[in-house]
Amino acid sequence: MVKKKWIRVLVGVIITILALWLSFRKISWPDFFEVLSRIQWEWVAAAVVNVVLSVYIMGWRLKVLLRPKGSFSMGKLFRLNMLSQYWSIVLPARGGDVVKAYLLSREKKIEGGFAAGTVVLERMFDFFVFCVLVLAVPLFVGVEQSWFPGTKTALISFIVLLAFVGFIAFVLWKPQLSFPRKRESHVFVKLAEMFSRLFPQKFRKTLGDFFSSGTKSFQILKSPPIMGGLVLFTFFFVGLQVLSNFFVFLALGLKLSCWAALVVFLTLQVGSIPPSSPGKIGVFEVMVILALAVYGIEKAEALGYAVLLHLVVYVPKILIGFYFIVRGRSIKSHPIV
């Protein structure tokens, strides 16, 4: 296990070094600094406010998912999401999701399995919306740029999308299989029980209870109106993130559309998959450069945009997240701090 961890770290370091080399290779430094010299700070401020507002609004989806366990204030969920975002930046391999599940499990009325299941649900909604956008955006970009990409990528995305929609349909229209009343017949619990046999006897019950409580978090999917609302909200939340990208376009005087901002967003999502250094240094920049190359943006200008966007998206989360960490050390009455 330790060996695999070090291999992942080594791969991340190599990817980061390669990405930095690709980002700054053959850069015209006078052009790069000229791009930064024309920053309009009012649009940067608007982008920063929008980034923080997006994290706050993201709490609504979590509030709905946690409804079976009670009501939580938006302020409390904002702290939780901001801490999760902070650790996602600082830690590799989706460390922020692990922190979020852990902080949720510290609540007296939320079991560890339910907390983990809730985080998994959030990622499922994000993945669903990502698949839809990957399928749809190439068509809009093709019309806008008067070219159409090959159909292979669209076909793969369409297959993935159909598979995911099929899973959702299975959950909704076959609740007796997905959410049966009797615990013994629950297919997920059965799998968990089989998996638990690999562990010593004293851990089996704990592991079984963990998975059992985790499946309870999925019961909210039995309500099509709620699930539809969560999907629509996820699209709205993505729109807010795309708006930040567009504000940075305006800050640098780049005459690009919201579709270009969406392409940047999707490309960055793909770039978040492989391991790299904390903060995606280098990887963030090279993915933005690749996205803007579609629109004929010169490398120096694209790099200037990437650096500014990187700071706008990450610095507020780092500062506010660190503030909540320091503040949380002196607050004992609220587990989620």
C-alpha positions in Angstrom: 0.0 0.0 0.0 2.8 2.4 0.9 4.6 1.5 -2.3 1.5 2.3 -4.4 1.2 5.6 -2.6 4.8 6.6 -3.5 4.2 5.5 -7.1 1.2 7.8 -7.3 3.2 10.6 -5.8 6.0 10.0 -8.3 3.6 10.0 -11.2 2.0 13.2 -9.9 5.4 14.9 -9.7 6.3 13.8 -13.2 3.0 15.0 -14.6 3.4 18.4 -12.9 6.9 18.9 -14.2 5.9 17.9 -17.7 2.8 20.2 -17.5 4.9 23.2 -16.3 7.4 22.6 -19.1 4.6 22.5 -21.7 3.0 25.6 -20.2 6.0 27.8 -20.2 7.8 26.3 -23.3 8.5 28.9 -26.0 6.6 31.6 -24.2 7.1 35.2 -25.3 7.6 36.8 -21.9 7.0 40.4 -23.2 3.6 39.3 -24.6 2.8 37.4 -21.3 3.5 40.5 -19.1 1.6 42.7 -21.6 -1.5 40.4 -21.1 -1.2 40.8 -17.3 -0.8 44.6 -17.5 -4.2 45.0 -19.0 -6.1 43.3 -16.2 -9.4 45.1 -15.3 -9.6 44.5 -11.6 -13.3 45.2 -11.3 -14.0 42.0 -13.3 -11.4 40.1 -11.2 -13.3 41.2 -8.1 -16.6 40.1 -9.7 -15.1 36.7 -10.4 -13.8 36.3 -6.9 -17.2 37.1 -5.4 -18.8 34.7 -7.8 -16.4 31.9 -6.7 -17.2 32.4 -3.0 -20.9 32.7 -3.8 -20.8 29.5 -5.8 -19.4 27.6 -2.8 -22.1 29.1 -0.6 -24.9 28.1 -3.0 -23.5 24.6 -3.3 -24.6 24.1 0.2 -28.3 23.9 -0.9 -27.7 20.6 -2.7 -26.0 19.1 0.4 -28.8 20.5 2.6 -31.4 18.5 0.5 -29.3 15.3 0.6 -28.9 15.6 4.4 -32.7 16.2 4.9 -33.3 12.7 6.2 -30.9 13.5 9.1 -32.3 16.9 10.0 -31.9 20.5 9.0 -28.5 22.2 8.7 -27.9 25.9 8.3 -26.5 27.2 5.0 -23.7 28.9 7.0 -22.7 25.6 8.5 -22.7 23.9 5.1 -20.7 26.8 3.6 -18.0 26.1 6.2 -18.1 22.4 5.4 -17.9 22.9 1.6 -15.2 25.6 1.9 -13.1 23.2 4.1 -13.7 20.5 1.5 -12.6 22.8 -1.3 -9.5 23.8 0.7 -8.4 20.2 1.3 -9.2 19.3 -2.3 -6.6 21.9 -3.3 -4.0 21.0 -0.7 -4.4 17.2 -0.8 -4.2 14.9 -3.9 -6.6 12.2 -5.0 -9.9 13.8 -4.0 -8.7 14.4 -0.5 -11.4 17.0 0.0 -14.2 14.5 -0.4 -12.7 12.3 2.3 -12.5 15.3 4.6 -16.1 16.3 3.9 -17.3 12.7 4.7 -15.3 12.8 7.9 -16.6 16.2 9.0 -20.2 15.1 8.3 -19.7 11.9 10.3 -18.7 14.0 13.3 -22.3 15.1 13.5 -24.1 13.1 16.2 -27.1 12.3 13.9 -25.1 11.3 10.8 -23.5 7.9 10.6 -20.2 7.5 8.8 -21.7 5.3 6.0 -24.5 7.9 5.4 -21.9 10.7 5.2 -19.8 8.8 2.7 -22.9 7.9 0.7 -23.9 11.5 0.6 -20.5 12.6 -0.8 -20.8 9.8 -3.4 -24.2 11.1 -4.4 -22.8 14.6 -5.0 -20.1 13.2 -7.2 -22.7 11.1 -9.1 -24.7 14.3 -9.9 -21.6 16.1 -11.0 -20.6 13.2 -13.2 -24.0 13.0 -14.8 -24.0 16.7 -15.6 -20.5 16.5 -16.9 -21.5 13.7 -19.3 -24.4 15.7 -20.6 -22.3 18.7 -21.2 -19.5 16.7 -22.9 -22.1 15.3 -25.2 -23.8 18.7 -26.0 -21.0 21.2 -26.0 -19.1 19.9 -29.1 -22.2 20.6 -31.2 -22.5 24.2 -29.9 -18.8 24.8 -30.3 -18.9 23.3 -33.8 -21.7 25.6 -34.9 -19.9 28.6 -33.3 -16.5 27.8 -34.8 -17.9 26.4 -38.1 -16.3 23.0 -37.6 -17.5 19.7 -36.1 -15.3 17.4 -34.1 -15.2 13.7 -34.9 -18.1 11.5 -33.7 -16.0 9.1 -31.7 -15.7 11.3 -28.6 -19.4 12.1 -28.8 -20.3 8.4 -29.2 -18.2 7.4 -26.1 -19.8 10.2 -24.1 -23.2 9.2 -25.3 -22.6 5.6 -24.2 -21.4 6.7 -20.8 -24.4 9.0 -20.5 -26.8 6.2 -21.4 -25.2 3.8 -18.9 -25.6 6.4 -16.1 -29.1 7.3 -17.1 -29.9 3.6 -17.1 -28.6 3.3 -13.5 -30.7 6.2 -12.4 -33.8 4.6 -14.1 -33.1 1.3 -12.4 -33.0 3.1 -9.0 -36.2 5.0 -9.7 -38.4 2.3 -11.4 -37.1 -0.7 -9.5 -37.0 0.5 -5.9 -37.8 -3.0 -4.7 -34.4 -4.1 -5.9 -32.5 -0.9 -5.0 -34.2 0.0 -1.8 -36.0 -3.0 -0.4 -37.7 -3.0 3.0 -35.8 -6.0 4.3 -32.1 -5.5 4.9 -31.2 -9.1 4.0 -32.4 -8.7 0.4 -30.5 -5.5 -0.3 -28.0 -6.2 -3.1 -25.5 -3.6 -1.9 -25.6 -4.9 1.7 -25.1 -8.5 0.4 -22.0 -7.4 -1.5 -20.8 -5.5 1.6 -21.3 -8.7 3.7 -19.3 -10.7 1.2 -16.5 -8.1 1.2 -16.5 -8.0 5.1 -15.6 -11.7 5.2 -12.1 -10.7 4.2 -11.7 -8.9 7.5 -11.4 -10.2 11.1 -14.6 -11.1 12.9 -14.6 -8.0 15.1 -14.6 -5.7 12.1 -17.3 -7.4 10.2 -20.3 -5.9 12.0 -18.8 -2.4 11.9 -18.2 -2.7 8.2 -21.7 -4.1 7.6 -23.3 -1.3 9.5 -21.2 1.3 7.6 -22.4 0.0 4.2 -26.0 -0.4 5.5 -26.1 3.3 6.6 -24.5 4.3 3.4 -27.3 2.8 1.3 -29.8 4.8 3.3 -28.4 8.0 1.8 -29.5 6.8 -1.7 -33.1 6.6 -0.7 -33.6 10.2 -1.6 -33.3 9.1 -5.2 -36.7 7.4 -4.9 -38.3 10.8 -5.3 -38.1 11.8 -9.0 -39.1 15.5 -8.3 -36.3 15.8 -5.7 -33.7 14.1 -8.0 -34.8 16.2 -10.9 -34.4 19.4 -8.8 -30.9 18.3 -7.8 -29.9 17.7 -11.4 -31.2 21.1 -12.4 -29.4 22.7 -9.5 -26.2 20.9 -10.5 -26.5 22.5 -14.0 -27.1 25.9 -12.3 -24.0 25.4 -10.1 -21.9 24.5 -13.2 -23.2 27.7 -14.8 -21.9 29.8 -11.8 -18.5 28.2 -12.2 -18.5 29.0 -15.9 -19.5 32.5 -15.2 -16.3 33.0 -13.2 -14.3 31.8 -16.2 -16.2 34.3 -18.4 -15.6 37.2 -15.9 -11.8 36.5 -16.2 -12.2 36.7 -20.0 -13.7 40.2 -19.5 -10.9 41.1 -17.1 -8.3 40.5 -19.8 -10.4 41.9 -22.6 -10.7 38.5 -24.4 -13.7 38.5 -26.7 -14.8 35.0 -26.1 -18.3 33.6 -25.5 -19.8 31.8 -22.5 -19.4 28.6 -24.6 -15.6 29.1 -24.6 -15.8 29.6 -20.8 -17.7 26.3 -20.6 -15.1 24.5 -22.8 -12.4 25.8 -20.3 -14.5 24.4 -17.4 -14.9 21.0 -19.0 -11.2 20.8 -20.0 -10.2 21.6 -16.4 -12.5 18.8 -15.1 -10.7 16.4 -17.3 -7.4 17.7 -16.1 -8.4 17.0 -12.5 -8.4 13.3 -13.1 -4.7 12.4 -13.2 -2.5 12.8 -10.0 -0.4 16.0 -9.8 1.0 18.4 -7.2 -1.3 20.2 -4.8 -3.2 23.0 -6.4 -2.9 21.4 -9.9 0.1 23.6 -10.5 1.1 23.3 -14.2 -1.7 20.9 -15.1 -4.3 23.7 -14.6 -2.3 26.0 -16.9 -1.7 23.5 -19.7 -5.3 22.4 -19.8 -6.5 26.0 -20.1 -3.9 26.6 -22.9 -5.3 23.5 -24.7 -8.9 24.7 -24.3 -8.2 28.2 -25.6 -6.2 26.9 -28.5 -9.5 25.8 -30.0 -10.4 29.5 -30.3 -7.0 30.5 -31.8 -5.7 32.3 -28.7 -2.0 32.7 -28.7 0.0 30.8 -26.0 1.2 33.8 -24.1 -2.3 35.3 -23.9 -3.7 31.9 -22.9 -1.1 31.4 -20.2 -1.8 34.9 -18.8 -5.5 33.9 -18.6 -4.7 30.6 -17.0 -2.5 32.1 -14.3 -5.1 34.7 -13.5 -8.0 32.2 -13.5 -5.9 29.8 -11.3 -5.4 32.6 -8.7 -9.1 33.7 -8.8 -10.5 30.1 -8.4 -8.0 28.8 -5.8 -6.7 31.7 -3.6 -10.1 32.7 -2.1 -10.8 29.0 -1.2 -7.4 28.6 0.4 -7.6 31.8 2.4 -11.2 31.2 3.6 -10.6 27.5 4.2 -7.5 28.3 6.3 -9.5 30.8 8.3 -12.1 28.2 9.1 -9.4 25.8 10.2 -7.9 28.3 12.5 -11.2 29.4 13.8 -12.4 25.8 14.2 -9.7 25.1 16.8 -11.4 27.5 19.2 -14.9 26.3 18.6 -16.1 23.1 20.2 -19.8 23.4 20.0 -20.2 22.8 16.3 -18.6 19.6 14.8 -18.6 21.0 11.2 -16.1 23.8 11.4 
